[in-house]
Amino acid sequence: MILVPNDNWQWNYDDKSDSLLLDLSDRMQFTTAYRGKLLTPQAKVSCQFTLDDASHYYHLLECIGELPFSEAERVQIVLNAVAAIRFAKPQMPQSWHFREFNLLREAPLFGEVVTLVSAYGHKDFLVIEAGETASVCMLLNGSLQLSDDKELQAHNHIKVMNNRIIPFAAVSNQLLRMA
């Protein structure tokens, strides 16, 4: 079931679990993937789920709508993305973890699904902040090993230079040619 945002949705930070939460109703709460060290100080102050949050929510749901996720997984992905967009600390690019491809002719779009390739494998990501030269990408699912001692988990985000990004359409086209 796709959740519909309303005026009662509220962001809260839980000190005990060191987590950002979204209160959806008196009986339902969503726990994001983000701990306090990854969040700006604003995340620790209760605040409403805004019109901008709702706009991002619906846009990102549409962007991942064709991917093979259940409705519950889509909502989980998108709520984590909205939380990161609003409350994540800024990052410096960590492009050295990924191979360079130079396939983009222009900056990726907000909400675009892309692929990143590390020395250990590849995974699909959602662009949650599109920049002219670097973009913040959130891992859609699973995990991706970046180095011997660093691994991204589902819904973790990382900033990379745009020359590391492979458009999802390019990957899909290549896979179709191989079939």
C-alpha positions in Angstrom: 0.0 0.0 0.0 1.4 3.4 -1.0 1.2 5.8 1.9 -0.3 9.2 1.3 1.4 12.0 3.2 -0.8 14.2 5.4 -0.6 17.0 7.9 0.0 14.7 10.8 3.3 13.3 9.5 6.2 14.5 11.7 9.9 14.0 11.7 11.4 13.1 15.1 14.8 12.1 16.4 15.0 9.2 18.9 18.0 9.5 21.2 17.6 5.9 22.4 17.9 4.3 19.0 20.0 7.2 17.6 17.6 7.3 14.6 15.6 9.7 12.6 11.9 8.7 12.7 8.9 9.7 10.7 5.7 9.5 12.8 2.9 8.6 10.3 0.1 8.3 12.8 -0.5 7.4 16.5 0.1 3.8 15.7 2.6 3.9 12.9 6.2 5.1 12.7 8.9 4.7 10.1 12.5 4.4 11.2 15.0 5.8 8.6 18.4 4.2 7.9 20.2 7.3 9.2 22.0 7.6 12.6 22.7 10.9 14.3 26.3 11.2 13.1 25.1 11.4 9.5 22.4 14.1 10.1 22.4 17.9 10.4 21.4 19.4 13.8 18.0 20.2 12.4 17.2 16.5 12.3 17.2 16.5 16.1 14.3 19.0 16.3 10.8 17.7 15.7 9.3 19.2 12.6 6.4 18.6 10.1 6.7 16.7 6.9 6.6 19.7 4.5 5.1 20.3 1.1 8.7 20.0 -0.3 9.0 16.6 1.4 5.7 15.5 -0.1 6.7 16.8 -3.5 10.0 14.8 -3.3 8.0 11.8 -2.1 5.7 11.7 -5.0 8.3 12.6 -7.6 10.7 9.8 -6.4 7.9 7.3 -6.2 7.2 8.0 -9.9 10.9 7.7 -10.7 11.3 4.2 -9.3 7.8 3.1 -10.3 8.9 0.7 -13.1 11.6 -1.0 -11.0 10.8 -4.5 -9.6 10.1 -3.5 -6.0 7.0 -4.1 -4.0 4.9 -1.1 -2.9 6.3 -1.4 0.7 9.9 -1.4 -0.6 9.2 1.6 -2.8 7.8 3.6 0.2 10.9 2.5 2.3 13.3 3.7 -0.5 11.5 7.0 -1.0 11.1 7.9 2.7 14.8 7.2 3.2 15.6 9.4 0.2 13.4 12.2 1.5 15.0 12.0 4.9 18.5 12.2 3.3 17.5 15.1 1.1 16.3 17.1 4.0 18.6 16.1 6.9 21.8 14.5 5.7 25.1 16.3 6.3 26.8 17.5 3.2 29.5 15.2 1.8 32.7 15.5 -0.1 32.9 13.2 -3.2 34.3 9.7 -2.7 34.7 8.9 -6.3 37.8 6.8 -5.9 35.6 3.9 -4.9 34.0 3.8 -8.4 35.2 3.2 -12.0 35.2 6.2 -14.4 33.0 5.9 -17.5 32.3 9.5 -18.8 29.0 8.4 -20.2 27.0 11.4 -19.1 26.8 14.3 -21.5 25.1 16.5 -18.9 24.4 16.3 -15.2 22.1 13.5 -14.1 18.5 14.4 -13.1 17.1 14.5 -9.6 15.4 11.1 -9.1 17.2 9.4 -12.0 18.2 5.8 -11.5 21.8 5.2 -12.3 24.5 2.5 -11.8 27.8 2.8 -10.1 30.6 0.2 -10.5 33.2 -0.5 -7.8 36.0 -3.0 -8.0 33.8 -5.4 -6.2 30.6 -5.2 -8.2 27.8 -2.8 -9.4 24.5 -1.6 -8.0 21.7 0.7 -8.9 21.4 4.1 -7.1 18.9 6.9 -7.0 20.2 10.4 -7.6 18.9 12.4 -4.6 21.0 15.5 -5.3 22.0 16.3 -8.8 25.0 18.6 -9.3 26.8 20.0 -12.2 30.0 18.0 -11.5 29.1 15.7 -8.6 25.9 14.1 -7.4 24.6 12.4 -4.2 23.4 8.9 -5.0 21.5 6.5 -2.6 21.9 2.8 -2.9 18.5 1.3 -3.8 18.8 -2.1 -2.2 21.3 -4.8 -1.0 24.9 -3.8 -0.3 27.9 -2.8 -2.3 31.5 -3.4 -1.2 33.6 -0.3 -1.9 36.9 -1.4 -0.4 38.3 -4.1 1.9 36.9 -2.3 4.9 34.0 -0.2 3.5 30.6 -1.3 2.4 27.5 0.6 1.5 24.2 -0.8 2.8 20.7 -0.2 1.3 19.6 3.5 1.5 23.2 4.7 2.3 24.2 7.6 0.1 27.5 8.7 -1.3 28.6 11.7 -3.3 30.5 10.9 -6.5 31.8 12.8 -9.5 29.3 12.5 -12.4 31.9 10.8 -14.6 31.5 7.7 -12.4 27.7 7.5 -13.1 26.3 5.2 -15.7 22.7 6.1 -16.8 20.3 3.2 -16.0 19.1 3.2 -19.6 22.6 2.5 -20.9 22.9 -0.5 -18.6 19.4 -1.8 -19.6 20.2 -1.4 -23.3 23.5 -3.3 -22.9 21.8 -6.1 -21.0 19.1 -6.4 -23.8 21.9 -6.6 -26.4 23.5 -9.5 -24.4 20.2 -11.4 -24.2 
